[in-house]
Amino acid sequence: MLAVADLAAWLSGLAAPLVPGGVRVVSGEWEPPTPNRLVMVLPVGGGGLVMEELYDEEAFSVHVRGAQGQYADAEGLAIALDKAIVAAPTPVTIGTLNVASIWRVSPPRFHQYDAARRSSFLASYIFLVQA
């Protein structure tokens, strides 16, 4: 099973060149109040074991939050990160596991404004992970 922290570390590497000064990538269900620009990774299920139980389809949601009062910032970061995820070469090792392929289930879509007027976008992906 792909650890969320390992996936977050891999996403940090993808996101770093997209944002001058970088962007914080966190894992888990708790969304920290700061910094404004943030990427959060959450496990959301998946298709289960496939190919005679050699691989596991694991789904993850990627939540991107932009700078305060800047819808375009959140949208641009979400789209850039989505392009990086979809174009990432596979197979790839994330943590100690081999990921054979990555599929986008849902492209980045507006999710919400929070109390601090920060926009967020949500996208979902399936990772085919060696079991």
Rosetta constraint file for C-alpha pairs under 8 A:
AtomPair CA 1 CA 56 HARMONIC 7.65 0.50
AtomPair CA 1 CA 58 HARMONIC 7.90 0.50
AtomPair CA 1 CA 129 HARMONIC 7.41 0.50
AtomPair CA 1 CA 131 HARMONIC 6.87 0.50
AtomPair CA 2 CA 6 HARMONIC 7.20 0.50
AtomPair CA 2 CA 7 HARMONIC 7.22 0.50
AtomPair CA 2 CA 58 HARMONIC 7.66 0.50
AtomPair CA 2 CA 94 HARMONIC 7.70 0.50
AtomPair CA 2 CA 95 HARMONIC 7.69 0.50
AtomPair CA 2 CA 97 HARMONIC 6.88 0.50
AtomPair CA 2 CA 129 HARMONIC 7.15 0.50
AtomPair CA 3 CA 7 HARMONIC 6.45 0.50
AtomPair CA 3 CA 95 HARMONIC 7.60 0.50
AtomPair CA 4 CA 8 HARMONIC 6.10 0.50
AtomPair CA 4 CA 27 HARMONIC 5.88 0.50
AtomPair CA 4 CA 28 HARMONIC 7.28 0.50
AtomPair CA 4 CA 41 HARMONIC 6.89 0.50
AtomPair CA 4 CA 42 HARMONIC 7.00 0.50
AtomPair CA 4 CA 43 HARMONIC 6.93 0.50
AtomPair CA 5 CA 9 HARMONIC 6.23 0.50
AtomPair CA 5 CA 26 HARMONIC 7.61 0.50
AtomPair CA 5 CA 27 HARMONIC 5.67 0.50
AtomPair CA 6 CA 10 HARMONIC 6.30 0.50
AtomPair CA 6 CA 94 HARMONIC 6.19 0.50
AtomPair CA 6 CA 95 HARMONIC 5.09 0.50
AtomPair CA 7 CA 11 HARMONIC 6.14 0.50
AtomPair CA 7 CA 41 HARMONIC 7.72 0.50
AtomPair CA 7 CA 94 HARMONIC 6.42 0.50
AtomPair CA 7 CA 95 HARMONIC 7.44 0.50
AtomPair CA 8 CA 12 HARMONIC 6.12 0.50
AtomPair CA 8 CA 25 HARMONIC 5.91 0.50
AtomPair CA 8 CA 26 HARMONIC 6.07 0.50
AtomPair CA 8 CA 27 HARMONIC 5.96 0.50
AtomPair CA 8 CA 40 HARMONIC 7.73 0.50
AtomPair CA 8 CA 41 HARMONIC 6.35 0.50
AtomPair CA 9 CA 13 HARMONIC 6.66 0.50
AtomPair CA 9 CA 25 HARMONIC 7.41 0.50
AtomPair CA 10 CA 14 HARMONIC 6.65 0.50
AtomPair CA 10 CA 94 HARMONIC 6.46 0.50
AtomPair CA 11 CA 15 HARMONIC 5.99 0.50
AtomPair CA 11 CA 25 HARMONIC 7.13 0.50
AtomPair CA 12 CA 16 HARMONIC 5.93 0.50
AtomPair CA 12 CA 23 HARMONIC 7.50 0.50
AtomPair CA 12 CA 24 HARMONIC 7.28 0.50
AtomPair CA 12 CA 25 HARMONIC 5.77 0.50
AtomPair CA 13 CA 17 HARMONIC 7.75 0.50
AtomPair CA 14 CA 18 HARMONIC 7.59 0.50
AtomPair CA 14 CA 81 HARMONIC 7.27 0.50
AtomPair CA 14 CA 84 HARMONIC 6.44 0.50
AtomPair CA 14 CA 85 HARMONIC 7.46 0.50
AtomPair CA 15 CA 19 HARMONIC 6.71 0.50
AtomPair CA 15 CA 22 HARMONIC 7.09 0.50
AtomPair CA 15 CA 23 HARMONIC 6.81 0.50
AtomPair CA 15 CA 81 HARMONIC 6.20 0.50
AtomPair CA 15 CA 84 HARMONIC 7.87 0.50
AtomPair CA 16 CA 20 HARMONIC 7.57 0.50
AtomPair CA 16 CA 21 HARMONIC 7.72 0.50
AtomPair CA 16 CA 22 HARMONIC 4.84 0.50
AtomPair CA 16 CA 23 HARMONIC 6.57 0.50
AtomPair CA 17 CA 22 HARMONIC 7.23 0.50
AtomPair CA 18 CA 22 HARMONIC 7.49 0.50
AtomPair CA 18 CA 77 HARMONIC 7.62 0.50
AtomPair CA 18 CA 80 HARMONIC 6.94 0.50
AtomPair CA 18 CA 81 HARMONIC 7.49 0.50
AtomPair CA 19 CA 23 HARMONIC 6.39 0.50
AtomPair CA 19 CA 77 HARMONIC 7.87 0.50
AtomPair CA 23 CA 37 HARMONIC 6.25 0.50
AtomPair CA 23 CA 38 HARMONIC 6.01 0.50
AtomPair CA 23 CA 39 HARMONIC 7.24 0.50
AtomPair CA 24 CA 35 HARMONIC 7.59 0.50
AtomPair CA 24 CA 37 HARMONIC 7.09 0.50
AtomPair CA 24 CA 38 HARMONIC 5.20 0.50
AtomPair CA 24 CA 39 HARMONIC 6.22 0.50
AtomPair CA 25 CA 38 HARMONIC 6.05 0.50
AtomPair CA 25 CA 39 HARMONIC 4.60 0.50
AtomPair CA 25 CA 40 HARMONIC 5.70 0.50
AtomPair CA 25 CA 41 HARMONIC 7.59 0.50
AtomPair CA 26 CA 38 HARMONIC 7.68 0.50
AtomPair CA 26 CA 39 HARMONIC 6.30 0.50
AtomPair CA 26 CA 40 HARMONIC 4.87 0.50
AtomPair CA 26 CA 41 HARMONIC 6.37 0.50
AtomPair CA 27 CA 40 HARMONIC 5.60 0.50
AtomPair CA 27 CA 41 HARMONIC 4.88 0.50
AtomPair CA 27 CA 42 HARMONIC 6.33 0.50
AtomPair CA 28 CA 40 HARMONIC 7.26 0.50
AtomPair CA 28 CA 41 HARMONIC 6.43 0.50
AtomPair CA 28 CA 42 HARMONIC 5.64 0.50
AtomPair CA 29 CA 42 HARMONIC 6.52 0.50
AtomPair CA 31 CA 40 HARMONIC 7.28 0.50
AtomPair CA 36 CA 65 HARMONIC 6.81 0.50
AtomPair CA 36 CA 66 HARMONIC 6.08 0.50
AtomPair CA 36 CA 67 HARMONIC 5.04 0.50
AtomPair CA 36 CA 68 HARMONIC 6.35 0.50
AtomPair CA 36 CA 118 HARMONIC 7.29 0.50
AtomPair CA 37 CA 64 HARMONIC 7.59 0.50
AtomPair CA 37 CA 65 HARMONIC 5.33 0.50
AtomPair CA 37 CA 66 HARMONIC 4.56 0.50
AtomPair CA 37 CA 67 HARMONIC 5.30 0.50
AtomPair CA 37 CA 74 HARMONIC 7.74 0.50
AtomPair CA 38 CA 64 HARMONIC 5.86 0.50
AtomPair CA 38 CA 65 HARMONIC 5.07 0.50
AtomPair CA 38 CA 66 HARMONIC 6.74 0.50
AtomPair CA 39 CA 62 HARMONIC 6.85 0.50
AtomPair CA 39 CA 63 HARMONIC 5.64 0.50
AtomPair CA 39 CA 64 HARMONIC 4.56 0.50
AtomPair CA 39 CA 65 HARMONIC 6.35 0.50
AtomPair CA 40 CA 62 HARMONIC 5.81 0.50
AtomPair CA 40 CA 63 HARMONIC 5.02 0.50
AtomPair CA 40 CA 64 HARMONIC 6.48 0.50
AtomPair CA 41 CA 60 HARMONIC 6.73 0.50
AtomPair CA 41 CA 61 HARMONIC 5.83 0.50
AtomPair CA 41 CA 62 HARMONIC 4.82 0.50
AtomPair CA 41 CA 63 HARMONIC 6.39 0.50
AtomPair CA 42 CA 60 HARMONIC 5.53 0.50
AtomPair CA 42 CA 61 HARMONIC 5.15 0.50
AtomPair CA 42 CA 62 HARMONIC 6.59 0.50
AtomPair CA 43 CA 58 HARMONIC 7.75 0.50
AtomPair CA 43 CA 59 HARMONIC 6.08 0.50
AtomPair CA 43 CA 60 HARMONIC 4.40 0.50
AtomPair CA 43 CA 61 HARMONIC 6.26 0.50
AtomPair CA 44 CA 58 HARMONIC 7.91 0.50
AtomPair CA 44 CA 59 HARMONIC 5.42 0.50
AtomPair CA 44 CA 60 HARMONIC 5.22 0.50
AtomPair CA 44 CA 61 HARMONIC 6.37 0.50
AtomPair CA 45 CA 58 HARMONIC 6.04 0.50
AtomPair CA 45 CA 59 HARMONIC 5.16 0.50
AtomPair CA 45 CA 60 HARMONIC 7.21 0.50
AtomPair CA 46 CA 57 HARMONIC 5.36 0.50
AtomPair CA 46 CA 58 HARMONIC 4.41 0.50
AtomPair CA 46 CA 59 HARMONIC 4.48 0.50
AtomPair CA 46 CA 126 HARMONIC 6.85 0.50
AtomPair CA 47 CA 56 HARMONIC 7.36 0.50
AtomPair CA 47 CA 57 HARMONIC 4.98 0.50
AtomPair CA 47 CA 58 HARMONIC 6.59 0.50
AtomPair CA 47 CA 59 HARMONIC 7.73 0.50
AtomPair CA 48 CA 56 HARMONIC 5.20 0.50
AtomPair CA 48 CA 57 HARMONIC 5.10 0.50
AtomPair CA 48 CA 58 HARMONIC 6.82 0.50
AtomPair CA 49 CA 53 HARMONIC 4.98 0.50
AtomPair CA 49 CA 54 HARMONIC 7.19 0.50
AtomPair CA 49 CA 55 HARMONIC 5.70 0.50
AtomPair CA 49 CA 56 HARMONIC 4.31 0.50
AtomPair CA 49 CA 57 HARMONIC 6.31 0.50
AtomPair CA 49 CA 131 HARMONIC 7.77 0.50
AtomPair CA 50 CA 54 HARMONIC 6.49 0.50
AtomPair CA 50 CA 55 HARMONIC 5.39 0.50
AtomPair CA 50 CA 56 HARMONIC 5.94 0.50
AtomPair CA 50 CA 57 HARMONIC 7.15 0.50
AtomPair CA 51 CA 55 HARMONIC 6.21 0.50
AtomPair CA 53 CA 131 HARMONIC 6.89 0.50
AtomPair CA 54 CA 130 HARMONIC 5.99 0.50
AtomPair CA 54 CA 131 HARMONIC 5.36 0.50
AtomPair CA 55 CA 128 HARMONIC 6.24 0.50
AtomPair CA 55 CA 129 HARMONIC 5.33 0.50
AtomPair CA 55 CA 130 HARMONIC 4.35 0.50
AtomPair CA 55 CA 131 HARMONIC 4.70 0.50
AtomPair CA 56 CA 128 HARMONIC 5.74 0.50
AtomPair CA 56 CA 129 HARMONIC 5.16 0.50
AtomPair CA 56 CA 130 HARMONIC 6.26 0.50
AtomPair CA 56 CA 131 HARMONIC 5.62 0.50
AtomPair CA 57 CA 126 HARMONIC 6.21 0.50
AtomPair CA 57 CA 127 HARMONIC 5.77 0.50
AtomPair CA 57 CA 128 HARMONIC 4.73 0.50
AtomPair CA 57 CA 129 HARMONIC 6.34 0.50
AtomPair CA 58 CA 126 HARMONIC 5.44 0.50
AtomPair CA 58 CA 127 HARMONIC 5.24 0.50
AtomPair CA 58 CA 128 HARMONIC 6.46 0.50
AtomPair CA 58 CA 129 HARMONIC 7.09 0.50
AtomPair CA 59 CA 124 HARMONIC 7.01 0.50
AtomPair CA 59 CA 125 HARMONIC 5.58 0.50
AtomPair CA 59 CA 126 HARMONIC 4.30 0.50
AtomPair CA 59 CA 127 HARMONIC 6.24 0.50
AtomPair CA 60 CA 124 HARMONIC 5.70 0.50
AtomPair CA 60 CA 125 HARMONIC 5.47 0.50
AtomPair CA 60 CA 126 HARMONIC 6.43 0.50
AtomPair CA 60 CA 127 HARMONIC 7.88 0.50
AtomPair CA 61 CA 122 HARMONIC 6.81 0.50
AtomPair CA 61 CA 123 HARMONIC 5.73 0.50
AtomPair CA 61 CA 124 HARMONIC 4.39 0.50
AtomPair CA 61 CA 125 HARMONIC 6.50 0.50
AtomPair CA 62 CA 122 HARMONIC 5.73 0.50
AtomPair CA 62 CA 123 HARMONIC 5.30 0.50
AtomPair CA 62 CA 124 HARMONIC 6.10 0.50
AtomPair CA 62 CA 125 HARMONIC 7.96 0.50
AtomPair CA 63 CA 120 HARMONIC 6.77 0.50
AtomPair CA 63 CA 121 HARMONIC 5.74 0.50
AtomPair CA 63 CA 122 HARMONIC 4.59 0.50
AtomPair CA 63 CA 123 HARMONIC 6.66 0.50
AtomPair CA 64 CA 74 HARMONIC 6.55 0.50
AtomPair CA 64 CA 77 HARMONIC 7.22 0.50
AtomPair CA 64 CA 78 HARMONIC 5.72 0.50
AtomPair CA 64 CA 120 HARMONIC 5.36 0.50
AtomPair CA 64 CA 121 HARMONIC 5.17 0.50
AtomPair CA 64 CA 122 HARMONIC 6.39 0.50
AtomPair CA 65 CA 74 HARMONIC 5.50 0.50
AtomPair CA 65 CA 118 HARMONIC 6.64 0.50
AtomPair CA 65 CA 119 HARMONIC 5.83 0.50
AtomPair CA 65 CA 120 HARMONIC 4.23 0.50
AtomPair CA 65 CA 121 HARMONIC 6.56 0.50
AtomPair CA 66 CA 70 HARMONIC 6.65 0.50
AtomPair CA 66 CA 71 HARMONIC 6.96 0.50
AtomPair CA 66 CA 73 HARMONIC 5.35 0.50
AtomPair CA 66 CA 74 HARMONIC 3.77 0.50
AtomPair CA 66 CA 75 HARMONIC 7.56 0.50
AtomPair CA 66 CA 77 HARMONIC 7.34 0.50
AtomPair CA 66 CA 118 HARMONIC 5.98 0.50
AtomPair CA 66 CA 119 HARMONIC 5.78 0.50
AtomPair CA 66 CA 120 HARMONIC 6.31 0.50
AtomPair CA 67 CA 71 HARMONIC 7.84 0.50
AtomPair CA 67 CA 73 HARMONIC 6.30 0.50
AtomPair CA 67 CA 74 HARMONIC 6.79 0.50
AtomPair CA 67 CA 118 HARMONIC 6.03 0.50
AtomPair CA 67 CA 119 HARMONIC 7.64 0.50
AtomPair CA 68 CA 116 HARMONIC 6.59 0.50
AtomPair CA 68 CA 117 HARMONIC 5.60 0.50
AtomPair CA 68 CA 118 HARMONIC 4.52 0.50
AtomPair CA 68 CA 119 HARMONIC 7.48 0.50
AtomPair CA 69 CA 116 HARMONIC 7.92 0.50
AtomPair CA 69 CA 117 HARMONIC 5.18 0.50
AtomPair CA 69 CA 118 HARMONIC 5.55 0.50
AtomPair CA 69 CA 119 HARMONIC 7.33 0.50
AtomPair CA 70 CA 74 HARMONIC 6.85 0.50
AtomPair CA 70 CA 118 HARMONIC 6.86 0.50
AtomPair CA 70 CA 119 HARMONIC 7.02 0.50
AtomPair CA 71 CA 75 HARMONIC 6.24 0.50
AtomPair CA 71 CA 118 HARMONIC 7.28 0.50
AtomPair CA 71 CA 119 HARMONIC 5.39 0.50
AtomPair CA 71 CA 120 HARMONIC 8.00 0.50
AtomPair CA 72 CA 76 HARMONIC 5.85 0.50
AtomPair CA 73 CA 77 HARMONIC 6.15 0.50
AtomPair CA 74 CA 78 HARMONIC 6.06 0.50
AtomPair CA 74 CA 119 HARMONIC 5.99 0.50
AtomPair CA 74 CA 120 HARMONIC 6.02 0.50
AtomPair CA 74 CA 121 HARMONIC 6.86 0.50
AtomPair CA 75 CA 79 HARMONIC 6.14 0.50
AtomPair CA 75 CA 108 HARMONIC 7.95 0.50
AtomPair CA 75 CA 110 HARMONIC 7.72 0.50
AtomPair CA 75 CA 120 HARMONIC 7.69 0.50
AtomPair CA 75 CA 121 HARMONIC 6.76 0.50
AtomPair CA 76 CA 80 HARMONIC 6.06 0.50
AtomPair CA 77 CA 81 HARMONIC 6.03 0.50
AtomPair CA 78 CA 82 HARMONIC 6.02 0.50
AtomPair CA 78 CA 108 HARMONIC 6.12 0.50
AtomPair CA 78 CA 121 HARMONIC 6.39 0.50
AtomPair CA 78 CA 122 HARMONIC 7.84 0.50
AtomPair CA 79 CA 83 HARMONIC 6.19 0.50
AtomPair CA 79 CA 108 HARMONIC 6.46 0.50
AtomPair CA 80 CA 84 HARMONIC 6.31 0.50
AtomPair CA 81 CA 85 HARMONIC 6.17 0.50
AtomPair CA 82 CA 86 HARMONIC 6.12 0.50
AtomPair CA 82 CA 107 HARMONIC 7.26 0.50
AtomPair CA 82 CA 108 HARMONIC 7.10 0.50
AtomPair CA 82 CA 123 HARMONIC 7.78 0.50
AtomPair CA 83 CA 87 HARMONIC 5.96 0.50
AtomPair CA 84 CA 88 HARMONIC 5.83 0.50
AtomPair CA 85 CA 102 HARMONIC 7.81 0.50
AtomPair CA 86 CA 102 HARMONIC 6.92 0.50
AtomPair CA 86 CA 103 HARMONIC 7.07 0.50
AtomPair CA 86 CA 104 HARMONIC 6.88 0.50
AtomPair CA 90 CA 99 HARMONIC 6.87 0.50
AtomPair CA 90 CA 100 HARMONIC 5.79 0.50
AtomPair CA 90 CA 101 HARMONIC 5.52 0.50
AtomPair CA 90 CA 102 HARMONIC 7.59 0.50
AtomPair CA 91 CA 98 HARMONIC 6.65 0.50
AtomPair CA 91 CA 99 HARMONIC 5.43 0.50
AtomPair CA 91 CA 100 HARMONIC 4.38 0.50
AtomPair CA 91 CA 101 HARMONIC 6.08 0.50
AtomPair CA 92 CA 98 HARMONIC 5.85 0.50
AtomPair CA 92 CA 99 HARMONIC 5.27 0.50
AtomPair CA 92 CA 100 HARMONIC 6.74 0.50
AtomPair CA 93 CA 97 HARMONIC 5.46 0.50
AtomPair CA 93 CA 98 HARMONIC 4.59 0.50
AtomPair CA 93 CA 99 HARMONIC 5.95 0.50
AtomPair CA 94 CA 98 HARMONIC 6.51 0.50
AtomPair CA 94 CA 99 HARMONIC 6.85 0.50
AtomPair CA 97 CA 129 HARMONIC 6.84 0.50
AtomPair CA 97 CA 130 HARMONIC 6.49 0.50
AtomPair CA 98 CA 129 HARMONIC 5.91 0.50
AtomPair CA 98 CA 130 HARMONIC 5.48 0.50
AtomPair CA 99 CA 127 HARMONIC 6.49 0.50
AtomPair CA 99 CA 128 HARMONIC 5.60 0.50
AtomPair CA 99 CA 129 HARMONIC 4.47 0.50
AtomPair CA 99 CA 130 HARMONIC 6.28 0.50
AtomPair CA 100 CA 127 HARMONIC 7.63 0.50
AtomPair CA 100 CA 128 HARMONIC 5.50 0.50
AtomPair CA 100 CA 129 HARMONIC 6.15 0.50
AtomPair CA 100 CA 130 HARMONIC 7.16 0.50
AtomPair CA 101 CA 127 HARMONIC 6.02 0.50
AtomPair CA 101 CA 128 HARMONIC 5.31 0.50
AtomPair CA 101 CA 129 HARMONIC 7.73 0.50
AtomPair CA 102 CA 125 HARMONIC 6.80 0.50
AtomPair CA 102 CA 126 HARMONIC 5.70 0.50
AtomPair CA 102 CA 127 HARMONIC 4.62 0.50
AtomPair CA 102 CA 128 HARMONIC 6.30 0.50
AtomPair CA 103 CA 125 HARMONIC 5.49 0.50
AtomPair CA 103 CA 126 HARMONIC 5.09 0.50
AtomPair CA 103 CA 127 HARMONIC 6.54 0.50
AtomPair CA 104 CA 123 HARMONIC 7.84 0.50
AtomPair CA 104 CA 124 HARMONIC 6.08 0.50
AtomPair CA 104 CA 125 HARMONIC 4.33 0.50
AtomPair CA 104 CA 126 HARMONIC 6.35 0.50
AtomPair CA 105 CA 123 HARMONIC 7.60 0.50
AtomPair CA 105 CA 124 HARMONIC 5.27 0.50
AtomPair CA 105 CA 125 HARMONIC 5.10 0.50
AtomPair CA 105 CA 126 HARMONIC 6.71 0.50
AtomPair CA 106 CA 123 HARMONIC 5.27 0.50
AtomPair CA 106 CA 124 HARMONIC 5.00 0.50
AtomPair CA 106 CA 125 HARMONIC 6.95 0.50
AtomPair CA 107 CA 122 HARMONIC 7.70 0.50
AtomPair CA 107 CA 123 HARMONIC 5.04 0.50
AtomPair CA 107 CA 124 HARMONIC 6.83 0.50
AtomPair CA 108 CA 121 HARMONIC 5.72 0.50
AtomPair CA 108 CA 122 HARMONIC 5.15 0.50
AtomPair CA 108 CA 123 HARMONIC 4.36 0.50
AtomPair CA 108 CA 124 HARMONIC 7.84 0.50
AtomPair CA 109 CA 121 HARMONIC 5.20 0.50
AtomPair CA 109 CA 122 HARMONIC 5.46 0.50
AtomPair CA 109 CA 123 HARMONIC 6.53 0.50
AtomPair CA 110 CA 119 HARMONIC 7.56 0.50
AtomPair CA 110 CA 120 HARMONIC 6.13 0.50
AtomPair CA 110 CA 121 HARMONIC 4.43 0.50
AtomPair CA 110 CA 122 HARMONIC 6.51 0.50
AtomPair CA 111 CA 119 HARMONIC 7.51 0.50
AtomPair CA 111 CA 120 HARMONIC 5.42 0.50
AtomPair CA 111 CA 121 HARMONIC 4.86 0.50
AtomPair CA 111 CA 122 HARMONIC 5.86 0.50
AtomPair CA 112 CA 119 HARMONIC 5.85 0.50
AtomPair CA 112 CA 120 HARMONIC 5.51 0.50
AtomPair CA 112 CA 121 HARMONIC 7.25 0.50
AtomPair CA 113 CA 117 HARMONIC 5.58 0.50
AtomPair CA 113 CA 118 HARMONIC 5.35 0.50
AtomPair CA 113 CA 119 HARMONIC 4.59 0.50
AtomPair CA 113 CA 120 HARMONIC 6.45 0.50
AtomPair CA 114 CA 118 HARMONIC 5.51 0.50
AtomPair CA 114 CA 119 HARMONIC 6.82 0.50
